[in-house]
Amino acid sequence: MEGRWVEVADRVLVRRYAELDLSVGLVMGDGGCLVVDTRGDERQGAELLAEVRRVTRDPWTVAITHSHFDHSFGTRSFLGRPVWAHEDCRADLVENGGRARDEWARYYRDLGRPDIADDIARTEIVPPDHLVTDRARLVVGGRPIVLAHLGRGHSGNDLVVHVPDAGVTFAGDLVENGAPPAYEDAYPLEWPATVARLLDLPDLLDLPALPDNGPDAASLSGHGDPTAPGHGDPAVGRPIPGGTADPGHGHGHDHTVASVPGRGGAVVVPGHGDPVDRAFVVAQHAEISALAHLCERVTAGSLSPADAVRLSPYPEETTRIALGRAGHP
């Protein structure tokens, strides 16, 4: 998916980057668009904005799914327009953003990637200026957008971005595809309830229920090319309607996105890994619930950490990190 936008529903696009297998979103309307996450440093953010501008010249609004650097450090290029996030995302970036910047610059330097390290080290961390406590309902380009904090999970400030008319939810790192969920900054005992609310999102928001994906629906995620179950062919490209001759939309004349066959069902876009359907989220909810139960038993003294590692649905490193986070207030 890197180097092209993939359309996962009507004018809802996902763009994948090889670095950290990250995916960002773009929701287009009439006269406005929404950018979901801004990548990991100022240079990456500027690259993303340039790619958005190749698709649409409409003014943007930004939504940040959580404060981790790879989702939020590219925001500077998007200043001048609203940047939405959970209130604790702003607090975390203000209080801990400088430390995180130094740690990730050091990580990439040690990894032998001084180019990325230098880009991160030079980045100005820009906190969001429009804050969500529980819910916020926006209209962007005539399209309704719901921002919802469903509880703590992958972080203390997870925010999901729901596009009701398309049946698409950008879940950030509350849902992970292609790798085990990341627990370094997580709340293992709360994460299952938060994902349960994600599964019940239309009811929580008093919206019409989203259809479950059927056998011909696309399996989509935030990393990797979307594919339809039973279909081995890659997504097929098609031009975005409008073209530069359409001043009302301002879409690039010959810019191409890939569309996904069978886009009839609900789609969840993780921050990493292929977009997924509801069945995937249900299965992952069972896994993180099982790990939460193991964490509770270890905390209560009825199970040893070694036995928890043996019984865990996830690798030893992931499990031990979750055990260490289980008592976090």
Backbone hydrogen bonds in HBPLUS format (Angstrom, degrees):
<---DONOR---> <-ACCEPTOR-->    atom                        ^
c    i                          cat <-CA-CA->   ^        H-A-AA   ^      H-
h    n   atom  resd res      DA  || num        DHA   H-A  angle D-A-AA Bond
n    s   type  num  typ     dist DA aas  dist angle  dist       angle   num
A0004-ARG N   A0001-MET O   3.12 MM   3  5.75 148.6  2.22 144.8 142.8     1
A0258-ALA N   A0005-TRP O   2.85 MM 253  6.39 151.8  1.93 144.3 152.4     2
A0006-VAL N   A0014-VAL O   2.81 MM   8  5.18 158.7  1.86 146.3 153.7     3
A0014-VAL N   A0006-VAL O   2.79 MM   8  5.18 148.6  1.89 139.1 149.2     4
A0007-GLU N   A0258-ALA O   2.52 MM 251  5.76 150.6  1.60 152.8 164.1     5
A0008-VAL N   A0012-VAL O   2.88 MM   4  5.88 145.1  2.00 161.2 172.5     6
A0012-VAL N   A0009-ALA O   3.02 MM   3  5.14 165.1  2.04 128.6 123.8     7
A0028-MET N   A0011-ARG O   2.93 MM  17  5.37 173.1  1.94 165.3 167.5     8
A0013-LEU N   A0026-LEU O   2.76 MM  13  5.03 175.9  1.76 158.7 158.5     9
A0026-LEU N   A0013-LEU O   2.91 MM  13  5.03 148.3  2.01 142.8 142.8    10
A0015-ARG N   A0024-VAL O   2.95 MM   9  5.41 160.6  1.99 148.1 153.4    11
A0024-VAL N   A0015-ARG O   2.96 MM   9  5.41 156.0  2.02 148.3 154.0    12
A0017-TYR N   A0022-LEU O   2.67 MM   5  5.19 157.3  1.72 163.4 168.9    13
A0021-ASP N   A0018-ALA O   2.99 MM   3  4.69 165.2  2.01 109.5 112.4    14
A0023-SER N   A0271-GLY O   3.12 MM 248  5.53 149.6  2.21 143.9 143.6    15
A0025-GLY N   A0036-VAL O   3.10 MM  11  4.63 164.2  2.13 129.6 134.6    16
A0036-VAL N   A0025-GLY O   2.87 MM  11  4.63 168.6  1.89 125.9 128.9    17
A0027-VAL N   A0034-LEU O   2.82 MM   7  4.97 160.5  1.86 145.6 152.4    18
A0034-LEU N   A0027-VAL O   2.81 MM   7  4.97 155.0  1.87 142.4 151.0    19
A0029-GLY N   A0032-GLY O   2.98 MM   3  5.49 146.5  2.09 166.1 168.1    20
A0030-ASP N   A0141-GLY O   2.73 MM 111  4.40 164.5  1.76 126.0 122.1    21
A0033-CYS N   A0059-PRO O   3.01 MM  26  6.34 142.5  2.15 154.0 158.4    22
A0061-THR N   A0033-CYS O   2.85 MM  28  6.28 133.7  2.07 146.1 160.7    23
A0035-VAL N   A0061-THR O   2.77 MM  26  6.17 160.9  1.80 161.4 167.7    24
A0063-ALA N   A0035-VAL O   2.89 MM  28  6.29 154.3  1.95 163.7 167.5    25
A0037-ASP N   A0063-ALA O   2.85 MM  26  6.04 154.4  1.91 156.6 164.6    26
A0038-THR N   A0071-HIS O   3.05 MM  33  5.63 165.2  2.07 132.5 133.3    27
A0074-GLY N   A0039-ARG O   3.01 MM  35  5.05 131.4  2.26 135.8 126.1    28
A0045-GLY N   A0041-ASP O   2.88 MM   4  6.12 156.2  1.94 154.1 161.7    29
A0046-ALA N   A0042-GLU O   2.93 MM   4  6.18 155.8  1.98 150.7 156.6    30
A0047-GLU N   A0043-ARG O   2.97 MM   4  6.28 155.0  2.03 150.9 157.9    31
A0048-LEU N   A0044-GLN O   2.93 MM   4  6.20 156.5  1.99 147.8 154.2    32
A0049-LEU N   A0045-GLY O   2.94 MM   4  6.23 161.7  1.97 150.5 155.1    33
A0050-ALA N   A0046-ALA O   3.02 MM   4  6.25 155.6  2.08 145.3 151.8    34
A0051-GLU N   A0047-GLU O   3.05 MM   4  6.38 150.1  2.15 146.0 153.9    35
A0051-GLU N   A0048-LEU O   3.05 MM   3  5.10 116.9  2.46  96.1 111.6    36
A0052-VAL N   A0048-LEU O   2.87 MM   4  6.22 153.2  1.95 153.9 162.1    37
A0053-ARG N   A0049-LEU O   2.88 MM   4  6.12 158.3  1.93 150.2 156.1    38
A0054-ARG N   A0050-ALA O   3.06 MM   4  6.35 126.4  2.36 134.1 147.6    39
A0054-ARG N   A0051-GLU O   3.21 MM   3  5.04 134.6  2.43  90.5 102.8    40
A0055-VAL N   A0052-VAL O   2.94 MM   3  5.30 145.0  2.07 106.9 117.5    41
A0056-THR N   A0052-VAL O   2.90 MM   4  6.18 165.5  1.92 161.6 165.8    42
A0252-GLY N   A0055-VAL O   3.23 MM 197  5.01 130.3  2.50 102.5 112.6    43
A0062-VAL N   A0082-PRO O   2.97 MM  20  6.24 166.9  1.99 157.1 161.0    44
A0084-TRP N   A0062-VAL O   2.77 MM  22  5.96 175.7  1.77 149.6 148.7    45
A0064-ILE N   A0084-TRP O   2.86 MM  20  6.19 156.7  1.91 157.9 164.4    46
A0159-LEU N   A0065-THR O   2.80 MM  94  4.70 143.2  1.94 145.3 148.9    47
A0071-HIS N   A0068-HIS O   2.98 MM   3  5.76 160.0  2.02 127.3 133.5    48
A0072-SER N   A0069-PHE O   3.22 MM   3  5.25 140.7  2.39  99.1 109.9    49
A0073-PHE N   A0069-PHE O   3.02 MM   4  5.09 164.0  2.04 144.0 142.1    50
A0078-PHE N   A0075-THR O   2.80 MM   3  5.41 155.8  1.86 124.6 132.6    51
A0079-LEU N   A0076-ARG O   3.25 MM   3  5.55 165.5  2.27 117.7 117.0    52
A0129-ASP N   A0083-VAL O   3.09 MM  46  5.62 130.9  2.35 135.3 148.7    53
A0130-HIS N   A0083-VAL O   2.98 MM  47  5.73 150.3  2.07 155.7 147.3    54
A0085-ALA N   A0130-HIS O   3.06 MM  45  6.58 140.1  2.23 158.8 170.5    55
A0132-VAL N   A0085-ALA O   2.85 MM  47  5.94 144.2  1.97 142.6 149.4    56
A0089-CYS N   A0086-HIS O   2.87 MM   3  5.19 141.5  2.02 107.6 119.7    57
A0087-GLU N   A0132-VAL O   2.92 MM  45  5.56 150.8  2.00 149.7 145.1    58
A0091-ALA N   A0087-GLU O   3.21 MM   4  6.54 163.6  2.24 142.6 147.0    59
A0092-ASP N   A0088-ASP O   2.91 MM   4  5.95 155.9  1.97 137.8 144.0    60
A0093-LEU N   A0089-CYS O   2.98 MM   4  6.18 163.6  2.01 153.4 157.6    61
A0094-VAL N   A0090-ARG O   2.93 MM   4  6.12 160.0  1.97 156.8 162.3    62
A0095-GLU N   A0091-ALA O   2.90 MM   4  5.99 164.0  1.93 148.8 153.6    63
A0096-ASN N   A0092-ASP O   2.70 MM   4  5.39 158.4  1.75 145.6 153.0    64
A0097-GLY N   A0093-LEU O   2.98 MM   4  4.25 135.6  2.18 110.2 116.9    65
A0100-ALA N   A0096-ASN O   2.96 MM   4  6.21 165.3  1.98 159.0 163.5    66
A0101-ARG N   A0097-GLY O   2.85 MM   4  6.04 155.0  1.91 149.1 156.2    67
A0102-ASP N   A0098-GLY O   3.06 MM   4  6.32 159.4  2.10 146.5 151.2    68
A0103-GLU N   A0099-ARG O   2.92 MM   4  6.18 160.7  1.95 153.1 158.7    69
A0104-TRP N   A0100-ALA O   2.93 MM   4  6.08 164.1  1.95 153.9 157.3    70
A0105-ALA N   A0101-ARG O   2.96 MM   4  6.05 154.5  2.02 145.9 153.5    71
A0106-ARG N   A0102-ASP O   2.99 MM   4  6.13 157.5  2.04 145.6 151.7    72
A0107-TYR N   A0103-GLU O   2.88 MM   4  6.12 150.6  1.97 141.1 150.1    73
A0108-TYR N   A0104-TRP O   3.02 MM   4  6.21 166.2  2.04 150.1 151.8    74
A0109-ARG N   A0105-ALA O   3.01 MM   4  6.16 148.6  2.11 141.9 151.2    75
A0110-ASP N   A0106-ARG O   2.89 MM   4  6.08 162.5  1.92 152.9 157.0    76
A0111-LEU N   A0107-TYR O   2.97 MM   4  6.15 134.3  2.18 137.0 150.3    77
A0113-ARG N   A0108-TYR O   2.80 MM   5  5.16 162.0  1.84 164.5 160.1    78
A0112-GLY N   A0109-ARG O   3.05 MM   3  5.22 157.7  2.10 104.3 111.1    79
A0117-ALA N   A0113-ARG O   3.06 MM   4  6.29 166.4  2.08 154.2 158.5    80
A0118-ASP N   A0114-PRO O   2.82 MM   4  5.86 159.6  1.86 145.7 149.9    81
A0119-ASP N   A0115-ASP O   3.11 MM   4  6.35 156.9  2.16 143.8 150.2    82
A0120-ILE N   A0116-ILE O   2.95 MM   4  6.21 162.6  1.98 156.2 160.1    83
A0121-ALA N   A0117-ALA O   2.94 MM   4  6.12 165.7  1.96 151.0 155.5    84
A0122-ARG N   A0118-ASP O   3.02 MM   4  6.17 143.1  2.16 145.1 153.4    85
A0123-THR N   A0120-ILE O   3.05 MM   3  5.18 157.0  2.11 108.3 115.7    86
A0149-HIS N   A0134-ASP O   2.89 MM  15  5.17 170.9  1.90 154.5 155.8    87
A0136-ALA N   A0147-LEU O   2.90 MM  11  5.10 139.6  2.06 149.1 152.8    88
A0147-LEU N   A0136-ALA O   2.83 MM  11  5.10 171.6  1.84 159.6 162.6    89
A0138-LEU N   A0145-ILE O   2.76 MM   7  5.00 166.7  1.78 155.3 159.0    90
A0145-ILE N   A0138-LEU O   2.88 MM   7  5.00 156.8  1.93 142.9 141.7    91
A0140-VAL N   A0143-ARG O   2.90 MM   3  5.21 157.4  1.95 151.4 148.2    92
A0143-ARG N   A0140-VAL O   3.00 MM   3  5.21 164.2  2.03 111.0 115.1    93
A0146-VAL N   A0162-HIS O   2.97 MM  16  5.07 169.0  1.98 149.5 153.1    94
A0162-HIS N   A0146-VAL O   2.82 MM  16  5.07 178.1  1.82 160.0 160.6    95
A0148-ALA N   A0160-VAL O   3.03 MM  12  5.34 160.8  2.07 147.9 153.6    96
A0160-VAL N   A0148-ALA O   2.90 MM  12  5.34 170.4  1.91 153.9 152.2    97
A0153-GLY N   A0155-SER O   3.02 MM   2  5.22 160.4  2.06 152.3 154.3    98
A0187-TYR N   A0153-GLY O   2.84 MM  34  5.07 153.0  1.91 151.4 156.9    99
A0161-VAL N   A0170-PHE O   2.96 MM   9  4.96 162.5  1.99 142.1 147.8   100
A0170-PHE N   A0161-VAL O   2.75 MM   9  4.96 165.6  1.77 152.4 152.8   101
A0163-VAL N   A0168-VAL O   2.80 MM   5  5.30 170.1  1.81 171.5 172.8   102
A0166-ALA N   A0163-VAL O   3.09 MM   3  5.64 155.5  2.16 117.6 125.2   103
A0167-GLY N   A0163-VAL O   3.04 MM   4  6.04 126.2  2.34 150.0 165.0   104
A0168-VAL N   A0163-VAL O   3.46 MM   5  5.30 162.7  2.49 136.9 137.9   105
A0267-VAL N   A0167-GLY O   2.85 MM 100  6.24 160.6  1.88 160.6 166.7   106
A0169-THR N   A0267-VAL O   2.88 MM  98  6.33 152.8  1.96 155.8 164.9   107
A0269-VAL N   A0169-THR O   2.79 MM 100  6.13 163.9  1.82 153.6 158.6   108
A0171-ALA N   A0269-VAL O   2.92 MM  98  5.84 150.3  2.01 134.8 144.5   109
A0174-LEU N   A0171-ALA O   3.26 MM   3  5.76 162.4  2.29 137.1 137.8   110
A0271-GLY N   A0172-GLY O   2.67 MM  99  4.29 140.2  1.82 119.7 116.1   111
A0177-ASN N   A0272-HIS O   3.26 MM  95  6.20 157.6  2.31 139.3 142.7   112
A0186-ALA N   A0183-TYR O   3.08 MM   3  4.58 173.0  2.09 106.5 107.6   113
A0190-GLU N   A0187-TYR O   3.03 MM   3  5.52 141.8  2.18 115.1 125.8   114
A0191-TRP N   A0187-TYR O   2.97 MM   4  5.97 142.7  2.11 159.6 171.0   115
A0194-THR N   A0190-GLU O   3.22 MM   4  6.51 154.8  2.29 153.6 161.2   116
A0195-VAL N   A0191-TRP O   3.03 MM   4  6.33 160.2  2.07 160.4 164.8   117
A0196-ALA N   A0192-PRO O   2.92 MM   4  6.15 149.2  2.01 146.6 156.0   118
A0197-ARG N   A0193-ALA O   3.06 MM   4  6.34 148.0  2.17 141.1 148.5   119
A0198-LEU N   A0194-THR O   3.06 MM   4  6.42 143.8  2.19 138.2 148.7   120
A0199-LEU N   A0195-VAL O   2.96 MM   4  6.32 151.0  2.04 148.1 154.8   121
A0200-ASP N   A0196-ALA O   3.15 MM   4  6.43 134.4  2.37 135.9 148.1   122
A0200-ASP N   A0197-ARG O   3.07 MM   3  4.91 127.1  2.36  91.3 105.7   123
A0201-LEU N   A0198-LEU O   3.19 MM   3  4.91 159.9  2.24 107.6 107.2   124
A0203-ASP N   A0200-ASP O   3.05 MM   3  5.61 119.1  2.44 116.6 130.4   125
A0204-LEU N   A0200-ASP O   3.03 MM   4  6.23 161.9  2.06 154.8 160.5   126
A0205-LEU N   A0201-LEU O   2.94 MM   4  6.08 151.8  2.02 158.3 165.2   127
A0207-LEU N   A0202-PRO O   2.65 MM   5  4.66 179.0  1.65 151.5 151.6   128
A0206-ASP N   A0203-ASP O   3.11 MM   3  4.87 157.2  2.17  98.7 105.6   129
A0266-ALA N   A0211-PRO O   3.06 MM  55  5.90 147.1  2.17 158.8 160.1   130
A0217-ALA N   A0214-GLY O   3.09 MM   3  5.27 167.5  2.10 113.5 116.9   131
A0218-ALA N   A0262-GLY O   2.83 MM  44  5.39 127.0  2.12 140.3 138.1   132
A0219-SER N   A0227-THR O   2.83 MM   8  5.57 161.5  1.87 146.8 152.6   133
A0227-THR N   A0219-SER O   3.24 MM   8  5.57 154.1  2.31 161.6 158.3   134
A0231-HIS N   A0228-ALA O   2.83 MM   3  5.29 153.0  1.91 144.5 143.6   135
A0259-SER N   A0236-VAL O   2.74 MM  23  5.69 157.7  1.78 167.3 161.3   136
A0238-ARG N   A0257-VAL O   2.68 MM  19  5.66 161.8  1.71 172.2 174.5   137
A0257-VAL N   A0238-ARG O   3.13 MM  19  5.66 167.6  2.15 148.1 146.7   138
A0246-ASP N   A0243-GLY O   3.00 MM   3  5.63 167.2  2.02 119.9 123.8   139
A0249-HIS N   A0246-ASP O   3.09 MM   3  5.73 153.4  2.16 117.8 124.4   140
A0250-GLY N   A0246-ASP O   2.83 MM   4  5.79 167.4  1.84 177.8 173.5   141
A0268-VAL N   A0276-VAL O   2.91 MM   8  5.29 171.2  1.92 156.9 157.2   142
A0276-VAL N   A0268-VAL O   2.82 MM   8  5.29 164.9  1.84 161.8 162.7   143
A0280-PHE N   A0277-ASP O   3.19 MM   3  5.55 127.3  2.48 104.8 116.8   144
A0281-VAL N   A0277-ASP O   3.38 MM   4  6.80 158.3  2.43 148.5 153.8   145
A0282-VAL N   A0278-ARG O   2.90 MM   4  6.21 157.9  1.95 157.2 163.8   146
A0283-ALA N   A0279-ALA O   3.07 MM   4  6.28 160.1  2.11 145.5 150.2   147
A0284-GLN N   A0280-PHE O   2.92 MM   4  6.24 158.6  1.97 152.0 158.1   148
A0285-HIS N   A0281-VAL O   2.83 MM   4  5.99 151.5  1.91 148.0 156.1   149
A0286-ALA N   A0282-VAL O   3.14 MM   4  6.47 150.1  2.24 144.8 151.8   150
A0287-GLU N   A0283-ALA O   3.21 MM   4  6.59 148.3  2.32 141.8 150.1   151
A0288-ILE N   A0284-GLN O   2.96 MM   4  6.27 168.9  1.98 161.4 162.1   152
A0289-SER N   A0285-HIS O   2.93 MM   4  5.95 144.9  2.06 142.2 152.3   153
A0290-ALA N   A0286-ALA O   2.99 MM   4  6.15 149.9  2.08 139.4 147.0   154
A0291-LEU N   A0287-GLU O   3.02 MM   4  6.36 157.4  2.07 150.0 155.8   155
A0292-ALA N   A0288-ILE O   2.94 MM   4  6.06 151.6  2.02 137.0 145.1   156
A0293-HIS N   A0289-SER O   2.99 MM   4  6.24 153.6  2.06 146.8 153.1   157
A0294-LEU N   A0290-ALA O   3.08 MM   4  6.40 153.4  2.16 144.2 151.3   158
A0295-CYS N   A0291-LEU O   2.92 MM   4  6.22 156.6  1.97 150.4 156.8   159
A0296-GLU N   A0292-ALA O   2.96 MM   4  6.26 154.3  2.02 147.2 154.0   160
A0297-ARG N   A0293-HIS O   3.00 MM   4  6.29 154.3  2.07 147.0 153.7   161
A0298-VAL N   A0294-LEU O   2.95 MM   4  6.22 157.4  2.00 152.8 158.7   162
A0299-THR N   A0295-CYS O   2.94 MM   4  6.13 164.3  1.96 150.8 155.4   163
A0300-ALA N   A0296-GLU O   2.93 MM   4  6.11 147.8  2.04 142.7 151.6   164
A0301-GLY N   A0297-ARG O   3.05 MM   4  6.15 114.4  2.50 132.8 148.0   165
A0302-SER N   A0297-ARG O   2.96 MM   5  5.28 139.0  2.13 158.5 157.6   166
A0301-GLY N   A0298-VAL O   3.05 MM   3  5.03 147.7  2.15  99.2 109.3   167
A0308-ALA N   A0304-SER O   2.95 MM   4  6.28 152.6  2.02 151.2 159.9   168
A0309-VAL N   A0305-PRO O   2.92 MM   4  6.20 153.9  1.99 148.8 155.0   169
A0310-ARG N   A0306-ALA O   3.04 MM   4  6.33 153.5  2.12 142.3 149.6   170
A0311-LEU N   A0307-ASP O   2.93 MM   4  6.14 147.0  2.04 147.2 155.4   171
A0312-SER N   A0308-ALA O   2.92 MM   4  5.80 122.9  2.25 142.9 156.1   172
A0319-THR N   A0315-PRO O   2.99 MM   4  6.22 164.8  2.02 157.0 161.9   173
A0320-ARG N   A0316-GLU O   2.86 MM   4  6.06 166.7  1.88 162.2 164.7   174
A0321-ILE N   A0317-GLU O   3.04 MM   4  6.23 155.6  2.10 149.5 156.0   175
A0322-ALA N   A0318-THR O   2.99 MM   4  6.24 158.9  2.04 149.1 155.1   176
A0323-LEU N   A0319-THR O   2.87 MM   4  6.16 156.8  1.93 151.7 158.3   177
A0324-GLY N   A0320-ARG O   3.03 MM   4  6.20 151.8  2.11 141.2 148.3   178
A0325-ARG N   A0321-ILE O   3.06 MM   4  6.33 133.1  2.28 140.4 153.1   179
A0325-ARG N   A0322-ALA O   3.07 MM   3  5.03 130.3  2.32  94.8 108.5   180
A0326-ALA N   A0322-ALA O   3.01 MM   4  6.05 120.1  2.38 143.8 158.8   181
A0326-ALA N   A0323-LEU O   3.35 MM   3  5.19 148.7  2.46  95.1 103.8   182
A0328-HIS N   A0325-ARG O   2.96 MM   3  5.33 166.3  1.98 121.9 123.9   183
